[in-house]
Amino acid sequence: MLNLKKEGISAEVINLRSLRPFDFETISKSVKKTGRLVTVETGWPFAGIGSEIAAQVFECPETYKALKSPVLRVTGVDVPTPYAETIEHAAFPSSKNVVDVVRRSMKY
């Protein structure tokens, strides 16, 4: 995230400590404040928690109207986890992936 700060981009980071109960209020406040949402998870993109968060943001009129850009997701690669350590790291999101997606979010 230091790379973003150098570019004048401040990011509000929310670490959901649990999914049950789901803290939508915190996400809603952040989306209304920033107008953006980038989710990060190590799981596959299909049917992941990022998809559920996006769905709830879209279903809430106040958060949907506050969006200035599309909801973007950073996820693991949609493949079975490789066994070889050298390619296993490539299957999961890195800080570079997050920074790149946040930059893309800011272009809208």
N, C-alpha and C positions, 0 to 999 in steps of 0.2 A: 504494500500500500504506500510505501515511501515514494515509489515512482509516480503515483497519482498526485501526491502532495506537491512534488516538484513541479507538476504541470498545472497546479492551481485547482485540482479536483479534490474536494473533500468527500469522504465516503462515510456514511453512517453504517456501522456494522452491528447486526443483531445476531446473537448466538442463541438459537432456540435450545434451551436446556432440556426441554421435553416436548414431545408431540401430543401428549395427552396429560393434562389439558393443553390445548393448542392456544397460544397467546396471539390471537389475531389482532387484538387491540394495539399491541406494540407495533406490529407490521403496518397496520392501518395508519397510525400516527406518523410513522416514518415515510410512507408513500405520500401522504398528504403534505408532509414537510418538504420532501425532496422531489416528488413527481416522478420518481424512478424506482424500479425494483430489479435487482439482479440476485438470483438465488444461486447458491453453491452447494453441491452435494457430491459425494463420492460414488453414489449409485448410478445405475443406468438412467438415461434420459426418459425412457418409456415408463409411465406410471410412477414417477418418483415424487418425493415430497415437494420438489420445486414446482411440479405440475399442479399439485394440490394447492399450494400457496397461490400460484397464479390464478387458478380457478376461483378461489375465494376472493381474491382482489377484484377479478372481473365481475363476480356476482354481487359485489357491494357497490351500489351506485356512487357513494362518496369517494371511495378509493379509485374506482374506474375513471371517474371524471377528473381526478387529480393527476392521472398519468400523463407525462409529457413525452414518453417514449414507450415502445413495447416492453413488456416484461421479458427479460432475457435470462437464460439458465446456463450455468456452468456445471457440467456433469462428467461422470466417468464416460469412457468410450463405450459405445453400444456393442461390446463383444464380451465373450466369457473372459474372466480374469486370467491373463497369461501366467503360466507357471514360472517362466524364466524371469529372474529378477531384473535383468537388463531391459526387458520390455514391459514388465509389470508397472514400472513407474510411469510409462507413457499412457497407461490405461486410466489413470486417475488425474483429476484436475491439479494444476500447479498454480502458484501465485501468478505466473506469467499469463495463464489462461484467464484468471480472474481480472487482472489489469486490462488485458485486451478487450474483454467483454464490457467492462465498465467504460472504457474509452469509446467503444461502439455505441453504448447507451447514451453517451453525452452528445453524439453527433445528430440526434433527432431534434 
